[in-house]
């Protein structure tokens, strides 16, 4: 990660002028995230000490404030006009305010206060650039998903998500305890949708554990240093029937029912030169979302055409068993 760079005094003045003159939406998050036990869950029966200090679970998610609800005064005070209820838990707390200036990500940390005219945030002397996150591409497993448009072929990188063991069957214990209540509700919904025909068939349903875990992750994405940059998909589940891709704001929109080409690349040796490519024709059989985590999505890509030798390779790599054995 690059070092965070603070704007100069002149740059800060230019940014303040930009905020006053242009319609700039803001994103607000708590700077200090509540401990797991401090985040209260709806209908949770767990007794939590210090109830008056608890923070609603929704407060750990970023809240987008549209430009129509923002009025920037010359003194560097940002008034929030008729803010949504989701902003109220931030009152009196340190918040991180993020926005884009000519597509460059900026942020500052301040306290949200209450004035006679409503809620307000004071822009501090320090405004910093959002650092660029450098991700490693040295994976034992990766892939690309591609589709054709009228003019070209679009290819999107797919990389394993950290802390998700792709070739190990997901377990309920993988989901943090603080998220299990919400995850259980999601799983019940997904299963009910599948039974009613509203959702796709789920087979053994193991992929739903990874999906429920991802969709209840807190602060899984940080703001991008450059606005509008295309983001890769994360791979959170693979078996011999499907791949589950996960993403958020900035990832490409795949269409339910549409067909795609999936290329999976496996490194077979330590020198990373020996690789196995598996090309698969597939389609999106379901897109999973969580209304409590707007923007996050999981895309189930079901295999359509898979060569026998590729199926054998996937089966043995994923299960650790010899193909054809019980």
DAGI-V992883 format. One record per residue. SS is DSSP state (H for helix, E for strand, - for the rest). Layout:
ss->{SS SS}
This chain:
ss->{- - - - - E - - H H H H H H H H H H H H H - - - - E E E E E - - - - - H H H E E - - - - - - - - - - H H H - E E H H H H - - E E E - H H H E E E - - - - E E E E - - - - H H H H H H - - - E E E E E E E E - - E E E E E E E E E E E E - - E E E E E - - - - - E E - - - - - - - - - - - E E E E E E E E - - - - E E E E E E E E - - - - - - - - - - - H H H - - H H H H H H H H H H H H H H H H H H H H - - - - - - - - - H H H H H H H H H H - - - - - - - - - - E - - - - E - E E E E E E - - - E E E E E E - - - E - - - - - - - E E E E E E E E E - - - - - - - E E E E E E E E E E E E E E E - - - - - - - E E E E E E E E E - - H H H H H H H H H H H H - - - - - - -}
